[in-house]
Amino acid sequence: MARYKLEIEYIGQNYKGSQKQPDGVVTIQSEIEAALRTLTKQTIKTIFSGRTDAGVNAKGQVLHFDYGETFVASKFVNSLNGLLPNDISVRNIEQVPNDFHSQKSARWRWYQYSIINRTQRSAFDGLSLLVRKKLSLENINCALKQLEGEHDFSAFKSSGTGTPSDICNILYTNAYKQGDEILIDIVGSRFLYNMVRTIVGTILMLEKDGLNPEKIKDILNSKDRKNAGPTISPLGLTFMKAGYEDWTDDTINKIINGDKRI
């Protein structure tokens, strides 16, 4: 039995998240496994690198599965894409060692949040959140830098959600502009439930109220969800990539230089 790594991308608006759910709820995983079942005539279980919430997009989601038959990779990908809905697509497939695990082997995960910062919406804004109040890129980056490093992020997870540990290591943050769009990159070893959306919601709350962006450090240290901002809309959030190598300066430079192929 061989193990395969699959890289996929999807637009999450029509799905109740990535994770397979009972009672026939349509998710990314249920669609992938249905397509694999049709193609291989076998029931194949997939393991994702991490779950994304309802409405969240992905450009570099990774999953693995085990399969005993040989195949031509390009034909397999073409056939799988032919079976999948138009808002889900396979980018690549490769055989990996049997001890590879899409979730447990991942060293880091990269999320990006897109904000359109102008007074009126456009029909071409696409998968971005519209914020009409003028935002300060300097303030956003100042707030983000307070979160880098290893911390207890309980203040930024959804209330009532249990996890074995609330400790996460934020390896890199950066906010930059492309025209009217503000892109926020956050790379971490792991993330808590709704953590990225709550971090962005808290930054927008500080901007709205005209508060010092460094106040986010006090919110972080409080470990109290009540002190943070709202969990912002999934619109605008994209899972960019799961990394299986060490996070290095070279990786950072690729992101800074806009190389989205990493």
N, C-alpha and C positions, 0 to 999 in steps of 0.2 A: 504494500500500500504506500503510495507516494503522497507527499504533502505539497500543496500548491498555494502560492500567495497571489491574491487577486487585488488589484488596485481599481477602485471604482470612484465615480463622481455622480452626484445627484442634486436635484433641486428638491428641497424638502417640503414645499408648501402643501403637497397633496398627500402627505404621509404622517402617520402618528408616531414619528420618530424612526430610528434605525432598528431598534430592538424588536425581535419577534414577540408578539403578544397573543394571548389566547382569544378564542371567540371570533376568529377570522378577521381581526383588525388588520388593515393594510399598512405594512411597514416596509422599509427598505429591505430588511432581511427576509421577510416573507416573499417579496417579489424576486429577490436573488435566488432563494432556495427553490421557488416554483420554477424559475427558468432552468436552473441546474437539473431539476427533476425531469423536466420535459426533454432536455438535451441528452442526459445520460441514462434515462430510464431507471434511475436509482434515487433513493432518498439520501440527500447529502446535507450534513450539518455544517454550518459555517460559524466561524468565530471572528467577531469584529475587533478592531484595535481599541475601540471605545464607542460608547453609545452617544448618539446625538438626539436632541429633543425634537418634538414635533415642529416642523417648519424650518429646521436648521439645514443648511446646505453642506455639501462636501465636494472638494476638488481632489482630495487625495486620501480617501478612506481606504483602509487596508483590512482584508479579511483572509483567513486561511481555511482550507478544507482538505480532506483526505479522499483520494480517488485511486482506484486500482487499475484503470485502463490507460493505455497510451494514446496520445493524440497529438496533432499538429497545433501548436499554440495559436498561430494566427487564425486558423480555421475555427478553433474552439471559441476564441474571442468574437469573431465575426458572427458565429451562430448564436452565441449568448446575447450579443447586442441585438440581434434580430428578434429575439424572444422577449427582451425587456421593454418596458414602457419608454417613451421618448425622453422622460426626465430622469432616467437612470442609465448610465453607460459604463462599460468596462474599459479601462485604459490599458491595462497590461496584465499578463499572467506569467508566472515563472515558477519552476519547481524549486523548493527550498528544503533544507535539511529537516528531518522529521522532528527535531527538537525545537524548531522555530514555532513561536506562538505569537500571533498577531497582537494580542493584548499584553501578555507578560514579557515579551521580548522588547517591546517598545521602550526607547530611552527618553523620548520627548514627543510632545504633541503640539501642533501649531494651529491656533485659531486666529481668524481675522474678522473684525467687525467693520462694516461699511456704513458710514453716515453721509447722507447728502445734506450739506449745510447751506441752505438758501431759503428765501421767504416763500417760494411756491414750488409745488411738485411739478415734475415732468413725466409724461407718459413713458419716457425712455430711462427713467431712474432705475428700473429693474429691481434687483434684490438688495435694496438699501433702505435704511431708515431715514426719513425726512426729519430734520431738526431745523426749525426756522430761526431760533435765536443764534446769533453769531457766536461761534465757539472759539476759544483761544487754544491754538495748537500747543503753545508753550505751557499752558496750565494742564492740558491733558497729559503731555509728556512728563511734567513734574509729578502729577498724581501717579502715573504708571510706575515711575522709578521708585516710589515709596514701597511698591509691592514686590520688587525684585528680591530674590533670595528665598530662603526656606522659612516659612511661617505657618502658623495655624490660621487657616482661612475660614473658620467657622462663621465669621460675620458675613461671608459672601456666598453661603450655600442656602438653598431653600429650607425654610423652617420645617422641622419634623422629619427630615431625611437623615437616616442613619448611615454612617460609613465607619469602617474599621479605624481610620485615621483621618484627621482633618489637616494634616501637615502636607503641604505642597511646596515644590521648589520652582519658582518662576525664574526661568533662565534668561529671558529676553523680553523686552517690551519696546514698542516704538509706534508713534503716531505720525503720519505724514499726509500731505494733501496732493490730490490729483484733480486740478480744477476745483469744482464745487464739492468734491468727495473727500472725506477724511477717512483714512484707513488706519485701523488700530490692530497691530500685531501683538499677540501674547503667546509666548512659548513656555510650556511648563512640563515638568516630569509627569504630572497628573493633574486632574481638575475635579473639583467637587460638583455635585448636581447644580446646574444653573449658575456656576461660579463666574464664567466669563460675562454672561448677560447681566449679572448683578454688579460686577465690577464696572462695566460700562454704564449701567443705570446709576451707580453711585457717582461716577465722574460727571455725568450729565446733571445730577442733582446739585453737586457742588457748583457747577457752572451756572445753573439756573438761579441759585441762591446767592451767587457772588461770593462764595466762601473760598478760603485759602486752599489750594489743591493739596497741600501737605496735611490737611485734616483727615485725608483718607488713611493716613498712618494711625491716627487715633482710633478710627473705626476698625481698622484691622486688629489693633491691639486689644480692643474691647471684647473681641470674640463674640459679639452680640449682633445677631441678624437685624434686630430692631433699629440699630444705628446706621445701617447701610441704606442705600437707595433702592428703588424698585428693581425687580427683575425685568429688564427691558425686553421688548419684542424680539422673537427669534429672527424676524426679518432683518437681514443684514449680517447675520452670523454664518460663517463658513468654516468648516473643518478643513484646513489647508493640507496638512500632511502629518503622518506619524513617522518618526525617525527611529531607525534601528542602529544608528551609529552614535558615537559621542557627539555632544553639542560642542562645537569648536568655534574659534574666531572666523575660520573660513566659512562655516555655515552662516554665521551672522553677516559676513560681508556679502554673501549671495543674496540674502534677504534685503539688505540695505541697497544693494545695486539692482534690486528688482528682478532677480533671477528666480522665477516661480517654479523652476523645474526641479528644485531640490526635493 
